[in-house]
Amino acid sequence: EDKALANFYEAEKILVSIDNKDYLANVRHGIGTILLKNKQYDKALEKFNQAKTVFLEMDNQDYYAFCLISIGEIYFRKGQIAKAIESVEAGLKIKRDLEEQEGVCDGLCQLGDIYAETGKTQLAIANFEEALALSRKIDFKSSELGALKNLADLNSQMGNYKQANQYYVDYSNLKDSIFKTESAGKIAEME
């Protein structure tokens, strides 16, 4: 990740010098993502805000919303729950308005995570159930997998063992299916 981060910073310098705002905003979001993973929250927040500003100037609502959801993750990790929810909900609203369904799934799962971690189990379940239904409708496997795992865990914590077991079974079956599909693709490449 250090090399990737160094490459992103180098690209940022070049893009600033040639005034390429579109790519610059994407690079800054990439830098923010790496910084977030490295728990450098303040630096990540700065990069996401820089990217968000440019996307807003360019009227790129989709990526603007993506930045809001990313910013919500930072606030969540910093323990600023109200700001996290506000940011994710704002991004989610835009994603819904744009009918960008994968982004809606991501936003719903992000809200579900926040609510689950703050003890608001019913709100978490509602968000994960909506994400699950939508991800199945649009065949968005990664979101479906995450929603199933979280619903299984939350239902187990609540003592809803029958429901939790069904979610675990669905999760396990989907995970196996994804693995088999990926393995088959790799084998086909080798042949």
Disulfide bonds with the S-S distance in Angstrom:
none
